[in-house]
Amino acid sequence: MALTLRHLFASKKRRVMDPVKTDNYFDTQGQGTNTIQYPAQQLPVPEVGRYQLFVEMDDCIVCDLCAKICPVDCIEIDAIKATEAIGQTSDGTTKRLYAAKFDIDMAKCMYCGLCTVVCPTECITMTNQYDVSVPELDLLTYKFSDMDTAVAEEKRRLFEEAQAEKQAAKLAAMKKKEDDDKKNKDKGNGDDEGAVPELV
């Protein structure tokens, strides 16, 4: 009965919102109710907490490493090669790819943090935002790339044209080399035909 009465009166006290690093954290948790009055009360977020993903697109080089390492395939990236360097990230890395699409489906995400570890420019991070309530599941797919479809198609066309020009120039150079080799061979054969054999 004493235990029941103690819990009965303790439930009228609010839980203390101490961070886990507090010396007497476990002592204070036994005082008052175990529930909190959310959202009026919120638990402190740990510094190493893994919550919602965020991508700083200005620092992204569209290397696709995060999508490749994701164990649940929640990251979708569509990269377009640029004809020349398109800028630099904050750490000085040269950007050579456009991000036509960079989507993260947080409904699939298992919050493992592997994508943040492999990122060479550290553009993808886990924020301290954990309270994300949406009426539709599709709203949990975050679209970080703001490139329009028409712009993406134009970038692809420009790259394909540049590649076609390079290929045409390469074929022309190969043909010229073959023609030069053939001329030199014919010239050598002509010299041999007009030559007088030496008498021994």
matplotlib code that plots the C-alpha trace (Angstrom):
import matplotlib.pyplot as plt

x = [0.0, 2.9, 4.3, 0.9, 0.4, 3.9, 3.3, -0.2, 1.2, 4.3, 2.2, 1.2, 4.8, 6.3, 9.3, 12.6, 14.0, 17.7, 20.1, 21.6, 25.0, 23.7, 25.4, 22.2, 20.2, 19.0, 18.2, 15.9, 14.0, 12.4, 10.8, 7.5, 5.7, 7.7, 5.7, 6.2, 3.6, 4.7, 5.0, 5.0, 7.8, 10.6, 13.5, 17.0, 18.4, 21.8, 24.7, 25.3, 21.6, 20.7, 17.6, 16.4, 18.9, 19.9, 22.0, 23.9, 23.7, 26.3, 28.9, 27.6, 29.8, 27.1, 29.6, 26.7, 28.6, 25.7, 23.2, 25.5, 26.1, 22.5, 21.3, 17.6, 18.0, 16.3, 18.5, 17.9, 20.4, 20.4, 23.7, 24.4, 28.0, 29.0, 31.1, 33.5, 34.0, 30.9, 32.3, 33.8, 32.6, 33.4, 36.4, 37.8, 36.7, 35.9, 32.3, 31.9, 28.4, 24.9, 22.3, 19.2, 17.6, 18.6, 15.7, 15.8, 12.8, 12.9, 10.0, 12.5, 15.6, 16.9, 19.0, 22.2, 24.3, 26.4, 25.7, 27.2, 30.3, 31.2, 30.5, 33.8, 32.7, 30.5, 27.5, 25.0, 24.4, 21.9, 20.1, 18.6, 15.0, 13.1, 9.5, 8.2, 4.5, 3.0, -0.5, 0.8, 3.6, 5.0, 5.8, 8.6, 10.5, 12.7, 13.8, 17.1, 17.8, 15.8, 16.8, 13.9, 13.2, 13.7, 17.1, 18.2, 17.3, 19.3, 22.3, 22.1, 21.8, 24.9, 27.0, 25.9, 26.8, 30.2, 30.8, 29.7, 32.1, 35.0, 34.2, 34.0, 37.4, 38.9, 37.6, 38.9, 42.4, 42.4, 41.4, 44.1, 46.7, 45.6, 45.8, 49.3, 50.4, 49.0, 50.7, 54.0, 53.6, 52.7, 55.7, 58.0, 56.7, 57.2, 60.8, 61.4, 59.9, 62.1, 65.3, 68.1, 69.3, 72.9, 75.3, 77.5]
y = [0.0, 2.4, 1.8, 2.4, 5.7, 6.9, 6.4, 8.0, 11.3, 11.2, 11.3, 14.9, 16.0, 16.8, 14.9, 16.8, 17.5, 16.8, 15.7, 12.3, 13.7, 15.1, 13.5, 12.6, 11.8, 8.4, 9.6, 12.4, 10.1, 8.2, 11.4, 12.2, 10.6, 8.9, 10.5, 14.0, 16.6, 16.8, 19.2, 21.5, 19.4, 18.0, 15.7, 17.2, 16.0, 14.3, 15.8, 12.5, 11.9, 10.6, 12.2, 13.8, 14.0, 17.3, 17.9, 21.1, 21.0, 23.7, 21.3, 18.2, 16.8, 14.2, 11.4, 8.9, 7.3, 7.9, 6.2, 3.2, 2.6, 3.1, -0.4, 0.4, 2.4, 5.5, 7.9, 8.5, 10.5, 11.4, 13.0, 14.8, 15.3, 18.9, 19.9, 21.8, 22.5, 24.2, 25.5, 24.5, 23.3, 25.0, 22.7, 23.5, 20.3, 20.9, 20.2, 18.5, 17.0, 18.5, 17.0, 16.6, 14.7, 14.2, 12.6, 11.1, 9.0, 9.4, 6.9, 4.2, 5.6, 3.4, 6.3, 4.3, 7.4, 5.5, 8.1, 10.9, 8.8, 8.2, 11.7, 13.2, 16.8, 16.2, 17.8, 15.3, 15.5, 14.3, 17.1, 17.2, 17.5, 14.3, 15.5, 15.2, 14.5, 14.7, 13.8, 12.0, 9.5, 11.1, 14.2, 12.3, 12.2, 15.3, 16.7, 18.6, 19.3, 22.2, 21.7, 22.0, 19.1, 21.3, 22.6, 19.0, 17.9, 20.9, 20.0, 16.4, 17.6, 19.9, 17.1, 14.7, 17.3, 17.8, 14.1, 13.7, 16.5, 14.8, 11.5, 13.1, 14.8, 11.5, 9.7, 12.5, 12.3, 8.5, 8.7, 11.3, 9.1, 6.1, 8.2, 9.4, 5.9, 4.7, 7.5, 6.8, 3.1, 3.8, 6.2, 3.5, 0.9, 3.3, 3.9, 0.2, -0.4, 2.2, 1.1, -0.7, -3.9, -3.9, -6.3, -8.4]
z = [0.0, 0.8, -2.7, -4.3, -2.4, -3.2, -6.9, -6.6, -5.2, -7.3, -10.5, -9.6, -10.0, -13.4, -14.7, -14.5, -18.0, -17.1, -19.9, -19.6, -18.8, -15.5, -12.5, -10.7, -13.8, -12.8, -9.2, -10.5, -12.9, -10.1, -8.8, -10.3, -13.3, -16.0, -18.8, -20.0, -21.2, -24.8, -26.6, -23.6, -22.2, -24.4, -23.5, -24.2, -27.5, -27.2, -29.1, -31.0, -31.7, -35.1, -36.5, -39.7, -42.6, -44.2, -47.4, -48.1, -51.9, -52.3, -50.9, -52.7, -55.5, -56.4, -55.9, -55.2, -52.3, -49.8, -52.1, -52.7, -49.0, -47.8, -46.6, -47.2, -50.5, -49.2, -51.2, -54.9, -56.9, -60.6, -61.7, -64.9, -66.1, -66.8, -69.8, -67.5, -63.8, -62.3, -59.0, -55.7, -52.4, -49.1, -48.6, -52.1, -53.9, -57.6, -58.7, -62.0, -61.7, -61.6, -59.2, -61.3, -58.4, -54.8, -52.8, -49.3, -48.2, -44.4, -44.1, -45.2, -43.3, -40.5, -39.0, -39.2, -40.2, -42.7, -45.4, -43.3, -42.7, -46.3, -47.6, -48.7, -48.4, -45.2, -46.9, -45.6, -41.9, -39.3, -37.5, -34.0, -35.5, -34.5, -34.4, -37.9, -38.2, -41.7, -43.0, -46.1, -46.3, -49.5, -47.5, -45.8, -49.1, -49.0, -52.3, -51.9, -55.6, -57.0, -60.7, -63.1, -65.5, -68.5, -67.2, -66.5, -70.0, -71.4, -69.3, -70.6, -74.2, -73.9, -72.4, -75.2, -77.8, -76.3, -76.2, -79.8, -80.8, -79.0, -80.6, -84.1, -83.5, -82.3, -85.4, -87.7, -86.0, -86.4, -90.1, -90.7, -89.1, -91.2, -94.4, -93.5, -92.7, -96.1, -98.0, -96.3, -97.1, -100.8, -101.1, -99.6, -102.1, -105.0, -104.1, -103.9, -107.4, -109.1, -107.3, -109.4, -107.8, -106.9, -108.7, -106.6]

ax = plt.figure().add_subplot(projection="3d")
ax.plot(x, y, z, "-o")
ax.set_aspect("equal")
plt.show()
